[in-house]
Amino acid sequence: MDETVAEYIRRTVLKIPRDDIKTMLQKWGFLSEAQLETVNFHQIKDNISQDVVQLCEENSADIKQAAVLDIIYNNIYPNKRIWSVYQMNKTGEETEFFDLTDFKKKFKRRLRSALKNVTINFREYEDNAIWIRIAWGTPYTKPNQYKTSYVVYHSQTPYVFISASVLRSNLPLLCQALVVASNYHDIREMELRSHSLNSLKDIVFKRYSQNFQTYCPRPLPERNVAPETVDLRIIQENRNEKERIQRLNREVFGDGPQPKIEFAQYKLETMFKSDPKMDVLDKKEPFRCLIKFSSPHLLESLKSLAPAGMADAPLSPLLTCIPHKARNYFKIREKKGLLPGSFVSP
């Protein structure tokens, strides 16, 4: 077994929590149960990794088997990476039968036609998810197995979840390969990123309930109150206001936990209004701005603003509709003719 393969397997085993090492190696399936029984999984992890490498040497493991172990690790612990959502579009409404073998062949051919030194591995999962692992090289160097890109593609949807390597210049090649292999027309980033892959799936697949504000809050009516009842009325009004905030917050965000996203951004475009006499603008052009949000748990942070007294309830749809806006972003922009028809690297 090659020394670089042995070292990669050793490092992968070291990343796994001790209690999960045996289970993950069983999922890997490269080592037999009899071989696994010879490993003492109660010793320090460095010794465990050395024992696993020794067994892999007996089985003549190569980089292909090592990559499969890495895919299994990232599937079980997807939160170790930062994921971005991409949406692919067709020119028409036609639907085609998805052929996994054809998809793999086209993807490999397209990527390797642009870059020779690249390793590509696939693994299928029960939820129609295809996990793709790409290790990138250069025209003069072998693929770096420690700087990999991961793609999770659900074959029955136009959505792709990508965790890119540090080599951002390879992202356009990756996106082009996805478009060609899946028979789509173009692909664009939805401008949602998070460590939580499942939360991003919940958002784009609409697997969580969130109500959206369709009305404006009404101010409390002013009433004449006798001096001796002022304190009691203030207490009652505070209690009523707190209940109102809780009710409106529940109507906007729903009862369940929010999907965990850590970054969101979208573009606003509106007309600048000013007094014609001031002659601020010579031409009537739209005012454009880019809004970015970031937080360890963005939606839960927004949900806590009103109860904490940091914002009025209900929150503006500008804040509460972030997942909804992300899903509809491209449809709205395309109707206005504001987007080109090809992928543009971020």
C-alpha positions in Angstrom: 0.0 0.0 0.0 1.3 3.5 -0.9 2.6 5.5 2.0 0.3 8.5 1.2 -2.7 6.2 1.2 -1.7 4.8 4.6 -1.3 8.2 6.1 -4.6 9.4 4.7 -6.4 6.4 6.2 -4.7 7.0 9.5 -5.7 10.7 9.6 -9.3 9.8 8.6 -9.5 7.3 11.5 -8.1 9.9 13.9 -10.9 12.3 13.0 -13.6 9.8 14.0 -14.9 9.8 17.6 -13.6 6.8 19.5 -17.0 5.3 20.1 -17.9 5.5 16.4 -14.7 4.1 14.9 -15.8 0.4 14.8 -19.3 1.2 13.5 -17.9 3.4 10.7 -15.3 0.8 9.7 -18.2 -1.7 9.5 -20.1 0.7 7.2 -16.9 1.0 5.1 -16.9 -2.8 4.6 -13.3 -3.0 3.4 -12.1 -4.9 6.5 -13.8 -8.1 7.5 -15.4 -8.7 10.8 -12.7 -11.1 11.7 -10.1 -8.4 11.1 -12.0 -5.8 13.1 -12.2 -8.3 16.0 -8.4 -8.1 16.3 -8.4 -4.4 16.9 -8.6 -3.1 20.5 -11.0 -0.1 20.2 -10.4 0.9 23.9 -6.8 1.9 23.4 -5.7 5.4 22.4 -6.8 6.6 19.0 -3.3 6.8 17.6 -2.8 3.1 18.3 -6.2 2.2 16.8 -5.3 4.1 13.6 -2.0 2.3 13.3 -3.8 -1.1 13.7 -6.3 -0.1 11.1 -3.6 0.9 8.7 -1.8 -2.4 9.2 -5.0 -4.3 8.3 -5.5 -2.1 5.3 -2.0 -2.9 4.1 -2.8 -6.6 4.3 -5.8 -5.9 2.0 -3.7 -3.7 -0.3 -5.9 -0.7 0.1 -5.6 2.1 -2.5 -6.8 5.7 -2.7 -10.2 4.6 -4.0 -11.0 2.6 -0.9 -9.6 5.4 1.3 -11.9 7.9 -0.5 -14.9 5.8 0.3 -14.1 5.9 4.0 -13.8 9.7 3.7 -17.2 9.9 2.1 -18.8 7.8 4.8 -17.2 10.1 7.4 -18.5 13.3 5.8 -21.9 11.8 5.3 -22.2 11.0 9.0 -20.6 14.3 10.1 -21.7 16.8 7.4 -21.5 19.6 9.9 -17.7 19.6 9.7 -18.0 21.4 6.4 -19.6 24.6 5.1 -22.3 23.9 2.5 -23.7 26.2 -0.2 -26.9 25.6 -2.1 -27.1 25.7 -5.9 -30.1 25.5 -8.1 -30.1 24.2 -11.7 -32.6 25.2 -14.4 -33.8 23.7 -17.6 -34.7 25.6 -20.8 -38.1 23.9 -20.9 -40.5 21.9 -18.6 -39.5 18.5 -20.0 -38.6 15.7 -17.6 -36.1 13.0 -18.3 -35.4 9.6 -16.8 -32.4 9.8 -14.6 -29.7 7.3 -15.4 -27.0 7.2 -12.7 -24.5 5.3 -14.8 -24.8 8.0 -17.6 -24.6 10.7 -15.0 -21.3 9.4 -13.6 -19.8 8.9 -17.1 -20.7 12.4 -18.2 -19.5 14.0 -15.0 -16.1 12.3 -15.1 -15.6 13.0 -18.8 -16.4 16.7 -18.5 -14.2 17.3 -15.4 -11.3 15.3 -16.7 -11.4 17.0 -20.1 -10.6 20.2 -18.3 -8.2 18.9 -15.6 -6.4 15.6 -15.9 -5.1 15.3 -12.4 -8.3 14.8 -10.5 -9.8 11.9 -8.5 -13.6 11.4 -8.5 -15.6 9.0 -6.2 -19.3 8.4 -6.0 -21.5 6.9 -3.3 -25.3 6.5 -3.4 -27.6 6.8 -0.4 -31.2 5.8 0.3 -32.8 9.3 0.0 -31.9 9.6 -3.7 -28.7 11.5 -2.7 -25.6 11.0 -4.7 -22.4 12.0 -2.8 -19.5 13.0 -5.0 -16.0 13.5 -3.7 -13.4 15.4 -5.8 -9.7 15.7 -5.0 -8.1 18.4 -7.1 -4.6 18.5 -8.6 -3.0 20.8 -11.1 -1.6 20.1 -14.6 1.8 19.4 -12.9 0.8 17.9 -9.5 -1.2 14.9 -8.2 -4.6 15.4 -6.6 -4.4 16.7 -3.1 -6.6 14.3 -1.0 -6.7 16.8 1.9 -8.3 19.6 -0.2 -11.5 18.0 -1.5 -14.8 19.3 -2.7 -18.0 17.5 -1.8 -21.2 17.5 -3.8 -24.6 16.2 -2.7 -27.0 15.9 -5.6 -30.6 14.7 -5.2 -31.5 13.3 -8.6 -35.2 14.0 -8.4 -34.7 17.7 -7.7 -32.8 20.7 -9.3 -30.9 21.3 -6.0 -27.2 20.7 -5.4 -25.3 21.2 -2.2 -21.6 21.9 -2.6 -18.8 22.1 0.0 -16.0 23.5 -2.1 -12.3 23.1 -1.5 -10.1 26.1 -0.9 -9.3 26.1 -4.6 -12.2 28.4 -5.6 -10.9 28.5 -9.2 -12.1 24.9 -9.6 -15.7 25.8 -8.8 -16.7 26.8 -12.3 -15.4 23.4 -13.6 -17.4 21.6 -11.0 -20.6 23.4 -11.8 -20.1 22.9 -15.6 -19.7 19.2 -15.0 -22.9 19.0 -12.9 -24.9 20.9 -15.6 -23.7 18.7 -18.4 -24.1 15.4 -16.5 -27.6 16.2 -15.2 -28.9 17.6 -18.5 -29.7 21.0 -17.1 -29.2 24.4 -18.8 -27.5 26.5 -16.1 -26.7 26.6 -12.4 -26.6 29.4 -9.9 -25.9 29.8 -6.2 -28.9 30.4 -4.0 -26.8 32.5 -1.6 -27.5 30.3 1.5 -24.7 28.8 3.4 -24.5 26.7 6.6 -22.6 24.0 8.4 -25.9 22.2 8.8 -26.6 20.3 5.5 -29.9 19.0 6.8 -31.2 22.5 7.6 -30.4 23.6 4.1 -32.3 20.6 2.7 -35.2 21.5 5.0 -35.3 25.0 3.5 -35.1 24.2 -0.2 -37.3 21.1 0.0 -39.8 23.0 2.2 -39.7 20.4 4.9 -40.4 22.7 7.8 -43.3 25.0 8.6 -42.8 28.7 8.8 -45.7 31.2 8.5 -45.1 34.5 6.7 -46.3 37.9 7.9 -49.2 39.3 5.8 -50.3 42.1 8.0 -48.9 45.0 10.0 -49.0 45.4 13.8 -51.7 47.7 15.3 -50.7 50.3 17.9 -52.3 49.9 21.3 -55.3 52.3 21.7 -55.0 55.2 24.1 -57.5 55.3 27.0 -58.0 57.6 29.9 -57.1 55.8 33.1 -57.9 56.8 36.7 -54.7 57.6 38.7 -55.2 54.9 41.3 -55.3 52.2 38.6 -52.3 53.3 36.7 -49.9 50.7 38.2 -52.3 47.8 37.7 -53.0 48.8 34.1 -49.3 49.1 33.3 -48.8 45.6 34.7 -51.7 44.3 32.6 -50.6 46.1 29.5 -47.1 44.7 29.9 -48.5 41.2 30.3 -50.8 41.6 27.3 -47.9 43.0 25.2 -45.7 40.0 26.1 -48.5 37.6 25.2 -49.0 39.5 21.9 -45.3 39.2 21.0 -45.3 35.5 21.8 -48.4 35.0 19.7 -47.1 36.9 16.7 -43.7 35.3 17.0 -45.4 31.9 16.9 -47.5 32.9 13.9 -44.4 34.1 12.0 -41.9 31.4 12.9 -44.2 28.4 13.7 -43.9 26.1 16.8 -41.0 23.9 15.7 -37.3 24.5 15.7 -35.9 26.6 12.9 -33.5 25.2 10.3 -29.9 26.1 11.2 -28.4 28.4 8.7 -25.4 30.7 9.4 -25.2 32.9 6.4 -27.8 34.5 4.0 -27.6 37.3 1.5 -29.9 38.7 -1.2 -30.1 41.7 -3.4 -32.7 44.4 -3.1 -33.6 46.7 -6.0 -35.9 49.7 -5.5 -36.4 53.2 -7.0 -34.8 56.1 -5.2 -37.5 58.7 -4.2 -36.6 62.3 -3.8 -38.0 65.8 -4.2 -38.0 66.7 -7.9 -36.9 70.2 -7.0 -33.7 68.9 -5.4 -32.6 67.3 -8.6 -30.6 64.5 -6.9 -30.7 62.1 -9.7 -30.4 62.9 -13.4 -31.7 59.5 -14.4 -34.4 57.3 -12.9 -32.2 54.3 -12.1 -33.0 51.7 -9.5 -31.2 51.8 -6.2 -29.4 48.5 -5.6 -27.9 47.0 -2.4 -26.7 43.7 -1.1 -27.9 42.6 2.3 -25.9 40.0 4.3 -26.9 38.2 7.5 -24.6 35.9 9.6 -25.0 34.2 12.9 -24.3 30.8 14.5 -28.0 30.1 14.2 -29.5 32.9 12.0 -33.3 32.1 12.1 -33.3 31.3 15.9 -31.5 34.6 16.4 -34.1 36.5 14.4 -36.9 34.6 16.3 -35.5 35.8 19.7 -35.3 39.5 18.7 -38.9 40.5 19.6 -39.2 38.5 22.9 -35.9 40.1 24.0 -37.2 43.6 23.3 -34.7 44.3 20.6 -37.3 44.6 17.8 -41.0 45.3 17.4 -43.3 42.4 16.8 -44.0 41.0 14.3 -40.6 41.3 12.5 -40.4 42.8 9.1 -40.8 40.2 6.3 -37.4 41.4 5.2 -36.1 39.3 8.1 -38.6 36.5 8.5 -38.8 35.5 4.8 -35.1 34.8 4.3 -35.6 31.1 3.4 -38.6 32.0 1.3 -36.7 34.8 -0.5 -33.8 32.5 -1.2 -36.0 29.9 -2.8 -37.7 32.5 -5.1 -34.7 34.7 -5.7 -33.9 33.4 -9.1 -37.4 33.1 -10.4 -38.1 36.8 -9.5 -34.8 38.0 -11.0 -35.3 36.0 -14.2 -38.8 37.4 -14.8 -37.3 40.9 -14.6 -34.5 39.8 -17.0 -31.8 40.7 -14.5 -29.8 37.5 -14.7 -27.7 36.1 -17.5 -28.2 32.6 -18.7 -24.9 31.1 -17.7 -23.1 30.3 -14.5 -20.9 33.1 -13.1 -18.3 32.2 -10.5 -18.9 33.9 -7.1 
